[in-house]
Amino acid sequence: MIRRVGLPPDRKIRYRLRPGAYAILPCGGGLLLTRQLDSDEALQLPGGGIDPGESPLTALHREVFEETGWRIASPRRIGAFRRFVFMPDYGFWAEKMCTVYLARPTRRIGPPSEPHHEALFAGVSTAIRDLGNTGDQRMVSLAHRRGWIT
């Protein structure tokens, strides 16, 4: 069973299943994160939805590149969580199934290609405190406790 974070589902709402792939990206003593500038501007783990017919790893590479402008290598699945949220960009309620990977950023190609995204670096303690959802915070905390990131 995959752990739920955040609010429980509302029985009156019909949720669409939305699988996604996200990355914890240690680099230079910090973490490569993203911030969506047209929303609440909270820090986020780079990643996003897996398109129909797309593999989770293909989605992970695509989403990280779109949101940060970086290429990554050696992704390794470290956990998953689910949360029930409204997705304003898509106009529907979703049960987000978030699979989280630990990967290594290898090369910055350019700025994020996805509009209104900013790539930035933050320390692990800042990420744990400021990431915009409890699931992201817990996954970074877990990776830190296990010594996978410092």
C-alpha positions as CSV (number, residue, x, y, z in Angstrom):
1,M,0.0,0.0,0.0
2,I,1.3,3.4,-0.9
3,R,1.2,6.0,1.9
4,R,-1.2,8.9,1.6
5,V,0.0,12.4,2.5
6,G,-2.1,15.5,2.9
7,L,-5.9,15.6,3.2
8,P,-7.9,12.4,2.8
9,P,-10.1,12.1,-0.3
10,D,-13.5,13.7,-0.2
11,R,-16.2,11.1,-1.0
12,K,-18.2,13.7,-2.9
13,I,-15.4,14.3,-5.4
14,R,-14.5,12.0,-8.3
15,Y,-10.7,11.9,-8.6
16,R,-8.7,11.0,-11.7
17,L,-5.7,8.8,-11.2
18,R,-2.6,10.8,-12.2
19,P,0.7,8.9,-11.9
20,G,3.9,11.0,-11.8
21,A,7.6,10.7,-11.5
22,Y,9.7,13.1,-9.4
23,A,13.4,13.4,-8.6
24,I,15.6,14.3,-5.7
25,L,18.7,15.8,-7.4
26,P,21.7,16.3,-5.1
27,C,24.3,18.7,-6.6
28,G,27.1,20.7,-5.1
29,G,26.1,20.2,-1.5
30,G,22.5,21.2,-2.2
31,L,19.4,20.0,-4.2
32,L,18.3,21.1,-7.6
33,L,14.6,22.1,-7.2
34,T,12.0,23.9,-9.2
35,R,9.5,26.7,-8.5
36,Q,6.4,27.4,-10.6
37,L,6.3,31.2,-10.8
38,D,2.7,31.6,-11.8
39,S,1.2,29.7,-8.9
40,D,1.9,29.6,-5.1
41,E,5.7,29.7,-5.9
42,A,6.4,26.9,-3.5
43,L,9.5,24.8,-4.0
44,Q,8.9,21.5,-5.7
45,L,10.8,18.4,-6.6
46,P,11.3,18.4,-10.4
47,G,9.0,16.0,-12.1
48,G,5.4,15.6,-13.2
49,G,2.8,13.5,-14.9
50,I,3.5,10.4,-16.8
51,D,1.7,10.7,-20.2
52,P,-0.3,7.7,-21.6
53,G,2.1,5.2,-23.2
54,E,5.1,6.8,-21.5
55,S,7.4,4.9,-19.1
56,P,8.0,6.4,-15.7
57,L,11.7,6.9,-16.4
58,T,11.1,8.5,-19.8
59,A,8.6,10.9,-18.0
60,L,11.2,11.6,-15.3
61,H,13.9,12.6,-17.8
62,R,11.4,14.7,-19.8
63,E,9.9,16.5,-16.8
64,V,13.2,17.2,-15.1
65,F,14.5,18.7,-18.3
66,E,11.4,20.8,-18.9
67,E,11.3,22.2,-15.4
68,T,15.0,22.7,-14.8
69,G,16.9,22.6,-18.1
70,W,19.1,19.9,-16.7
71,R,19.9,16.3,-18.0
72,I,20.0,13.6,-15.3
73,A,21.7,10.2,-14.9
74,S,21.4,7.1,-12.8
75,P,17.8,7.4,-11.5
76,R,17.0,5.0,-8.7
77,R,13.5,4.6,-7.3
78,I,13.4,5.3,-3.5
79,G,9.7,5.5,-2.7
80,A,6.2,6.6,-3.5
81,F,3.3,8.5,-2.0
82,R,-0.2,9.6,-3.0
83,R,-2.1,12.7,-2.4
84,F,-5.6,14.0,-3.4
85,V,-5.5,17.5,-4.9
86,F,-7.2,19.8,-7.3
87,M,-5.0,20.5,-10.4
88,P,-5.8,24.0,-11.5
89,D,-3.7,23.8,-14.7
90,Y,-5.9,20.8,-15.8
91,G,-9.2,21.7,-14.2
92,F,-9.7,18.4,-12.3
93,W,-9.3,16.7,-9.0
94,A,-6.6,14.0,-9.0
95,E,-5.3,11.2,-7.0
96,K,-1.6,11.8,-7.6
97,M,0.5,8.7,-7.4
98,C,4.0,10.2,-7.0
99,T,7.0,7.9,-7.5
100,V,10.2,9.5,-6.3
101,Y,13.7,8.8,-7.7
102,L,17.2,9.7,-6.6
103,A,19.2,10.8,-9.6
104,R,22.3,12.8,-10.5
105,P,22.1,16.1,-12.5
106,T,24.8,15.8,-15.1
107,R,24.5,18.8,-17.4
108,R,22.6,22.1,-17.7
109,I,21.5,22.5,-21.2
110,G,19.7,25.8,-20.7
111,P,16.8,27.4,-18.8
112,P,13.6,25.5,-18.1
113,S,11.6,25.0,-21.3
114,E,8.3,24.8,-19.4
115,P,6.8,28.3,-19.0
116,H,6.9,29.9,-15.6
117,H,9.4,27.5,-14.1
118,E,12.6,28.4,-12.4
119,A,15.4,26.0,-11.5
120,L,17.2,26.8,-8.2
121,F,19.5,25.1,-5.6
122,A,18.7,24.9,-2.0
123,G,20.2,23.1,1.0
124,V,18.7,19.9,2.3
125,S,17.3,21.5,5.5
126,T,15.8,24.4,3.4
127,A,14.2,21.8,1.1
128,I,12.8,19.8,3.9
129,R,11.3,23.0,5.4
130,D,10.1,24.7,2.3
131,L,9.0,22.1,-0.2
132,G,5.4,22.7,-1.1
133,N,3.9,19.4,-0.1
134,T,4.4,16.9,2.8
135,G,5.2,14.0,0.5
136,D,8.2,15.8,-1.1
137,Q,9.4,16.9,2.4
138,R,9.1,13.3,3.7
139,M,11.0,11.8,0.8
140,V,13.9,14.3,1.1
141,S,14.0,13.7,4.8
142,L,14.1,10.0,4.2
143,A,16.9,10.3,1.7
144,H,18.8,12.5,4.2
145,R,18.3,10.1,7.1
146,R,19.5,7.2,5.0
147,G,22.6,9.1,4.0
148,W,21.8,9.2,0.3
149,I,22.0,13.0,0.3
150,T,23.9,15.3,2.7
